[in-house]
Amino acid sequence: MFKSLAATAAALILAAVPVSMARAQLLDQLKSVGGELAGGGGIPSVTQASPGNLAGVLQYCVQNNYLGGGAASSVEDSLLRTVTGGGSNSSFQAGSGGLLETGNGQNFGLGGGGLKQEIVQQVCNQVLAHAKSLL
C-alpha cells in the first residue's frame, strides 16, 4: 500500500513539473514584455526616433516578416538618403539590430517571441506610418 501511494505521489509530482515549467516561462515572458512597456503603459512612442533609427527598424521589421518589403523598403531607402552616413549611421545600425530609440536615452527591444510578437507587429506598423509622415 505504501509503495503504491508513493508511486502515485511521484507520478503526480512528475506530471506537474512540465506544467509548472510552462507557467514559469509564460510568467517570464509577461514580465519581460510588461517591464519594457511599463514606462509608456503600452506601445512605445516612435516619434522620438531619428530618421536613421526609423530606417533601421524598418529594415529589421521587413527582415523579420513584420512588414512586407515593398512599401517599407521604399520608405527605408528614402529615409536613408537623408541620413548622414547612411547605412553606417549608428542609429540605423541600432534599428536594424532591433532597437527602437524611444527618446531620453531609452530603447525598446523588438526581439523576442511569444506575446511580444503582437506588440512588435504594432510597433513596426507605427514606425512605417511615422516614417512616411517624415518624407
Secondary structure as UniProt FT lines:
FT   HELIX           2..37
FT   TURN            38..41
FT   TURN            47..48
FT   HELIX           51..63
FT   TURN            64..65
FT   HELIX           69..82
FT   TURN            84..85
FT   HELIX           86..88
FT   HELIX           90..96
FT   TURN            97..98
FT   STRAND          99..103
FT   TURN            104..105
FT   STRAND          106..109
FT   TURN            114..115
FT   HELIX           116..134
//
